[in-house]
Amino acid sequence: MIHAVIGYGRLARALVPALRAAGEVVVVGRRSPGAGELLPADAARAADWVWLTVPDDRIAATAAALPWRAGQLALHCSGATSLAALAPAPEAAGFHPLKLLAGDAGLAGVHVGIEADAAFRPALQELAQVLGLVPLVLPSPMTEHARAAYHAAANLAASGVLAVLAEALALWEAAGLAPADGLPALTPLSRGALDTALARGLAGAVSGPIARGDAGVLTRHLQALATAGLDADLLLALARRQLALAEAAGRLDAAQSCALRASLAGQ
Ligand SMILES: NC(=O)c1ccc[n+]([C@@H]2O[C@H](COP(=O)([O-])OP(=O)(O)OC[C@H]3O[C@@H](n4cnc5c(N)ncnc54)[C@H](OP(=O)(O)O)[C@@H]3O)[C@@H](O)[C@H]2O)c1
């Protein structure tokens, strides 16, 4: 079987070497092909499976411009995009690695959402396993509500964490500490929390003043935000979620929960 990968961006730069390493034949289709590469239409003509690894809002137009023939399978890697975007192709499937790819890391060990009908599901699950991915079979067809929730979950787990770190860095700088030290000092804390969460679950991993029932420290954190001229919305929303986790873990008695809720309500 021959794969065409159309659009050689961050996802393709992880997918193509992985496919080749697994012994699959891959042609790369690009708008401006380099040595050993083809134009998208020529790559698609040569292939059985055609991967559209272009920006999400270009998937439908790219699919519409390709010369399809019976038996070909079109795939996209966008957790946010319906298979309807691949409508001009005879068959369509989704294969979404749940990883933020920036061109410097492979796919091994990553979960991959697979959206396909019964005819192609087994082959895609098998491919996922061959590539060292963990197949995650999604409902097919997937409702738009479910798709949006699935994609929002993935985005929150990746870029949402970056937004939290941006807030942490703003506080770091408000403390008068060197900005260059911020990320190297703070990201091991994130990593440690994530590793613990994977081992013990979120409630089992939550720590810090809220998990200890220390309302005084929480109040001082909120005052620090105000002094720095920073909006308290994000910290308050995160504090409420931490409180729920700490309560679920049985870490707080009624008086501690009450004092923490009073600190949060005081804002
Ligand atoms: N990056 C990730 O972390 C990640 C993770 C999971 C899923 N995905 C999905 O993978 C797909 C590709 O994402 P990506 O991050 O690899 O994007 P990307 O780095 O922006 O690369 C997309 C590629 O598409 C081509 N392209 C750019 N603009 C185009 C246009 N206007 N019309 C047609 N082709 C165009 C370019 O390739 P050529 O110059 O070779 O033509 C470009 O390198 C998306 O559906 C995304 O949701 C990405």
The ligand as a Gaussian input file, in Angstrom:
#p B3LYP/6-31G(d) Opt

LIG

0 1
 N        1.056000      20.152000      15.057000
 C        0.361000      19.465000      15.948000
 O        0.674000      19.498000      17.138000
 C       -0.795000      18.619000      15.527000
 C       -1.208000      17.588000      16.398000
 C       -2.285000      16.802000      16.032000
 C       -2.958000      17.047000      14.848000
 N       -2.541000      18.066000      14.021000
 C       -3.282000      18.288000      12.774000
 O       -2.414000      18.066000      11.685000
 C       -2.792000      18.915000      10.602000
 C       -1.574000      19.706000      10.166000
 O       -1.164000      20.521000      11.246000
 P        0.349000      21.052000      11.343000
 O        0.538000      21.503000      12.750000
 O        1.268000      20.068000      10.760000
 O        0.249000      22.349000      10.412000
 P        1.453000      23.183000       9.808000
 O        2.703000      22.922000      10.545000
 O        0.948000      24.559000       9.663000
 O        1.643000      22.538000       8.366000
 C        0.615000      22.468000       7.440000
 C        1.191000      22.281000       6.060000
 O        0.125000      22.431000       5.119000
 C        0.572000      23.132000       3.972000
 N       -0.206000      24.374000       3.867000
 C       -0.032000      25.534000       4.553000
 N       -0.931000      26.458000       4.154000
 C       -1.675000      25.875000       3.199000
 C       -2.760000      26.320000       2.412000
 N       -3.240000      27.572000       2.509000
 N       -3.302000      25.452000       1.526000
 C       -2.820000      24.199000       1.399000
 N       -1.774000      23.721000       2.114000
 C       -1.223000      24.540000       3.009000
 C        2.046000      23.420000       4.172000
 O        2.760000      22.346000       3.587000
 P        3.522000      22.467000       2.195000
 O        4.297000      23.743000       2.265000
 O        4.345000      21.240000       2.181000
 O        2.486000      22.497000       1.092000
 C        2.217000      23.347000       5.679000
 O        3.517000      22.985000       6.046000
 C       -3.931000      19.803000      11.096000
 O       -5.156000      19.233000      10.700000
 C       -3.789000      19.724000      12.611000
 O       -5.013000      19.907000      13.292000
 C       -1.473000      18.850000      14.329000

